[in-house]
Amino acid sequence: MPMSPVLKRLLPPLLMVLLGLAGLYVVTVIYATGETLLAGVMLVTLVCFVWIYTSKRTYAYRYLFPGIGAALIFVVFPMLYTIRIGFTNYSSTNLLTFKRATQYLLEETYRAEGATYTSELHADGNRWRFRLEDADSGVTFATEPFALGAEGTHLTLKAQSATGLLPSDEMPLKDLIDRQPFLKGITVVMPDGGQVRMTGLREFAPSRPQFTHNADGSLTNNETHDVLRPNFKTGFYETADGESVTPGFQVDIGWKNYVDIFTDTSLREPLWRIFTWTIVFSTLTVVFCTALGMVLAVLLSWENLRFRGVYRLLLFLPYAVPGFISILVFKGLFNNNFGEINLVLNGLFGIKPTWFSDPFLAKTMILIVNTWLGFPYMMVVCMGLIKAIPQDLYEASAVAGAGPITNFFRITMPLILKPLTPLLISSFAFNFNNFVLISLLTGGLPDFLNTSTPAGTTDILVSYTYRMAFQDSGQKFGLGAAISTVVFLMVAVISMIQIRSTRIAEDTKR
Amino acid sequence: MAIVIDKSQRWRVVAAHLFLICLCALVIFPLLMVVSISLRPGNFATGSLIPTTISLEHWRFALGLPVTNADGQVIIPDLPVLRWLWNSVKVATLSATTAVLLSTTAAYAFSRMKFGGKKASLVGLMLMQMFPTILALIAIHAIFSRLGHTFPAFGIDSPWALVLAYSGGIALHIWTIKGFYETIPAEIEEAATVDGATPWQAFWRVLLPMALPIIMVIFLLAFIGAVNEYPVASILLRSQDQLTMAAGMKQFLYQQKYLWGDFAAAAILSGLPIAVVFILVQRWMISGLTAGANKG
């Protein structure tokens, strides 16, 4: 059925208004939950969306918006956010926002004076009731029935005195343990007006909130009457004599992370060694891969050689196998005790190198594996470049009586090295951040012995920050982000060199 | 060839063959070894390259079937390999589709339209590509764990978080597709426009069908890229059942729990299809790229 022309003209703007309003509603809801940053990003996206898809002048941007938007939000924004985190104390001890840390403290309870009760949870149809028994007098009570809910819901139940047993079965202990997080949120009001909460698996006792929020932002401890004040320099609530109370919250600490990186010896020492190894590792990788790749490219471009296609395909295989698989395959093959490589070495020479526990051997192994992974790419690239060398150069050198070695060093290598330079630099940059290799092969191990935070002899900068943030040493997100920012700067420098060398390579081509 | 080959030449050919055969053997050795290990009984057993007794226990493990070991014990596989494979395929399909949708449209604007900031955004995209995602891992983790408080469907442990995180990495795809569009004469679309097509129709009905080969290539490349991606997957996915192949595979080779044979079977199961697809696409990619480069 054809739409009437008026409807057809009105439909798009109408839809746009509805979409815009719906978006605004969602943004408001998110803002209300306290996620200001998220709400802000969404609002900006929404405004751009409405503007671009309604204005005639922005027609080209309608095609760009989704792609560029995704790139800005999921690539550029995380990078800027990393730099931002580098100036905070975000870590496992200061994980929460100030608001959530305060909320957490306000939900803490302590056990007050008064009667305690042993409890049993009984089914009542498809709902549940607590049976409470006064531990001293033996008087029993029962609560009103309630349904099980999710963690974080708060329930207040009234209890009435009840004699005898409740009719149906008790909840099995295993389920009771699973339901703890929810059950702990239940407050039972006893007939005498006292309030009790669950303090053990089978126990209810009077418990009161640990802290009261004061008007000036401080918290009063109801048990000890201490006053806690938030310290926005350290990111903790502190007592009058400076004792900090966990959990902490995120605060800005200015340049402290950077100062630590460059002055704290326990941090600077391993960092410097890791930086050196990063450079050595990426340089040697590029050298080995290029050398092997180039020699193979020359051989495979030699027309007198048969079966070149077969060799090419076989030698290309390492590039086609997914990296996470081939790296793990090598991890197994190099295994000190049951690895096939040590088996062969043991059979041939009677040696069993400890590839994973000796720093030097571990580094050697990393280079072997990375050369295996990386040379096919260089081979393919060099073959393409060799094809572009004019054949008459070789004819002229043949007339002059030059051998293949002279040809290689005098003609082939000088001619392909220049257009290859940008690729060499980008390969250097790639290996500079070759996290997957290090993380899957050695995980940075073996560790240095004398460092405060775990740092490995085979760690490169990015795997070190990963360990710092996501592994053994207490989620130091802030410090890790600061190191990442420094690596950003290094990558920027490498990229600049690369762009310049690309330009030089292109200029000489003309 | 009728050219007389002298003696030194012949020796050189033989030497080159010898060298290449040795190197090929060295390069292929790890791959053949994995096939052999996957068919060998037991996780610690050693043996020759060609296994003397063939056992399918590792393949049964990888496929999630119960295994009866030598002492008659029945072992139920505890690493859900097929589940991971399915997660990988799911995430990769979704993110490759996203990548194609986002990059074909953006490349259209870049190759056919005039607008402010065109050159700057093209260069910007290229620069962005130079900074690896791994440097922003901490922020990505923070962003998605906070996003998860509000939208649990996009938080930690959700495949959608991964799809979103991958959706930004399309700079190279945009450049490749733009190069391909520029090999297609704009006159064809102009003719369509003269016949009354809107720019969108010219794009959707005329240009895209002609660009189908490059779209296939980009789809497969993005697919392979997403399957192989390890760092982001390893921080955004935590629970066993949500892991992708790339994030889960390392669990086979823990020091305390060394499942070498089972790993080999799982590695072939997930690696072989990807390697085959990659070799096939690779030729396409090179021809697609050079076709674009000649014109641009």
Interface residues (C-beta under 8 A of the other chain):
Chain A: I30 T33 E35 L37 L38 Y59 A60 Y61 Y63 L64 P66 G67 I68 A70 A71 L72 I73 F74 V75 V76 F77 P78 M79 Y81 T82 R84 I85 Y90 L296 L299 W302 N304 L305 F307 Y311 L313 L314 L315 F316 L317 P318 Y319 A320 V321 P322 G323 F324 I325 S326 L328 V329 F330 K331 G332 L333 N335 F338 E340 L343 W372 P404 S426 A429 F430 N433 F435 V436 S439 L440 V462 T465 Y466 A469 F470 F477 G480 A481 S484 V487 F488 V491 A492 S495 Q498
Chain B: I5 Q9 R12 V13 A16 H17 F19 L20 L23 C24 V27 I28 P30 L31 M33 V34 I37 F44 T46 T98 L101 L102 S103 T105 A106 Y108 A109 F110 M113 K114 F115 S121 L125 L127 M128 M130 F131 P132 T133 I134 L135 A136 L137 I138 A139 I140 H141 A142 I143 R146 L147 H149 T150 L164 A165 Y166 S167 G168 G169 I170 A171 I174 P199 F203 I224 V227 N228 Y230 P231 S234 I235 M245 A246 M249 K250 F252 L253 Y258 W260 F263 A264 A267 S270 G271 I274 A275 V276 F278 I279 Q282
